[in-house]
């Protein structure tokens, strides 16, 4: 049973009845800082850890629950924890990991609140906070642009401009490498732990470390290739890739691998793009080489006679390439939001929160490359305003500055009786600070 009815004011006594169970979070100390703030508000917080990386970033040993049994035991363990500790809320990062999907199902069966964090739908300087699910499982999937415009009648916020930097990417890489180091070398008490991805922990750690060490070389290569594209004098289209192992690609796209998407992409470009147009394929900033993207792209380009017209750019700032692009194609990358914000034509293939008929083209790919249809820019501005008033929180998980900014907003949102979307519709959403572009 809920502890309060929707619209009621939360009292200190009600807050003392809130009992949060944290599962796996983003790499680094964000969950620890979030728990500290919830305790100051009067709530009780516990954390389940599945490996030494989870444990390393949770200092309060009295509230830490080590799960070292096989994965098959987790459903029963999860149900027992929810009941024994009379949990009212669960908190997690990403909703498709097996342990998280199991916990969400158990929480829903008990009428508990599920708080889901994700990387921002509007990147780089926002974080996503929703209830129940994210990405293809988000409530946004069932909301139309008209629904959003109706809710926005309650607000008159001006849309802030996005920063031109990528937030805290170096800290993201550092905490990822540190997390996997603990799992590799300090995991003796978690003998049954299995990662939710296909690679072993040792392989993950090597990839994180390799990416950190190669940052200068990759940056030089990226600047050179970006310069070649921008100074080439040819019209070009952008393909925005994402990580093949990312949950949004694996759970919410029609492709089993990035190679399948590249095959469709190159075939469509060869069939429809004017012969003087080029294709620029931009890798995700965290791409680490586990998927043979560059090799597959070269193979496909040669097979279709496009070797001189297809370019590969390793990560970097998207804004440098978007300014003069003719259109963009993606599976369901959040980078699509930057395309739409500029009023550029966008073709996507997976389930994405922005995949609304007013915004994203449904043309066959060859036709899209030949005559791409533009989005309804007014509709996108309303869509973006709606996100900024609801689920997009300024800040980040990894840098100290980003965590401080995020915690200023999100704790009160978690303690609110309404989720962010209902709060805007009911007129109970707290006002947001305008995003400042200087640190």
C-alpha positions, 0 to 999 in steps of 0.5 A: 500500500502507498504511504501517501496519496498523490498530491499530499504534502510529505511530512517528516514522519512520512519521510521516516517511513521511506525505506530505499533499497539501492541496487547497481549504480553508475560507476563511482561515488554518486549512489553513495552521495545520493544515499547520504542525502536521503538519510539526511531527509529522514529515510532509511537506505540499504544497498545490495552489492553484487561484486567488489566494485559495488562494495568499494563505492559504498562506505556504510558497511552496516547498510550494505548487503552482499549478494554472493549467491548464483544469479538463479537465487536472486529472484527469491533473495530479492523478494525476501529483502523487499519483504523483510526490510519493508522496502518502499522504493528501489533505486537503480541505474538502467532497467534492463540488466537481469538483476534489475529487471527481476527487482523491478518485476518484484517491486511492481508486484508489491506496488513499490516505487521504482527510481531509474537513473540513466545517462541524459536523454539530452546530453551531455550535461543532463541526467535522466531520472524516471520512475518505472523504466527508461529508454524504450520502457519509459513513460515517454513512449506512450506520451504524444507531442499533444500530451506534452504540449497540454502539460506545458500549459502549466509552465513558462520556462525558457529552454536553456542552450546545451553546453558545448562540452561533453561533461565529465567523460574523463571521470567516467573512464576513470571510474569505469577502470577503477570499478573493474579493477576492484572486480578483477582483483578484490572479488574473492567474496563474490565467486558467483558474480557474472557480468551482465555483458558478454565480456569477462571482467578482465577483458572489460578492465583491459578495454577501459585501461587501453582507452585511457592510455590511448586518449591522446592518440585517439584525440589526434586522429579524431581532430585530423579526420574531423578537419578532413571532413569539414575542409573537404567541400562535399555535402555529407550525411552523419551516421551516429553510432552507439555502443553495441553492448549498450542496453538501449541498442540491445534491448530496444533496437531491431539489430543483433549487432552493429554490423547489421546496422552498418550493412543497412546503412551502407546499402541505403546510402549506395542506393539513394545518396547523390553521387557527390555526397559523402557519409560520415560515420561517427563512433560513440565517445566511449567506443573501446574496440570490442566491436569491429566497427572500423573494419566492417565499415571499410569492408562494406564501403569497398564492397559498394564502391564507396571507399572514397566517400565513407569516413570514420570519426572516432568519438569527439564532440558531435557539434563540430560535425553537425553544423554542416551535415545534411541529415543524420541516421541512428539506431536510437542514440540519444545524440539524435536529440542534438540533430533534432535541436538543430532542425535537421532530418533524422532517421532512426530505427530503434525504440527511442523516446524522441521517435515521434512522427512529428520529429523522426522520418519514416522514409525508406533509407535510400529515399531518406538519403536522396530527399530527407524530410525535416522534423517539425521544429516547433514540435521538437522545441515543445518536446525538449521543453517537456523533458527539461521540465520533467526527467532531465536533471542538470548535472552528471554522475562522475565529476564532483561538480556534476554530482553536486548539481544533480543532488541539488535537484533529484533528492526532492524529486525522489521524495515527491509523491508524483513522478516528474511527468505527473508533477508537471501535469498537476502543477506541483513540479519544483522550478528548475534553475536555468543552466549556466554554461560557465563552471 
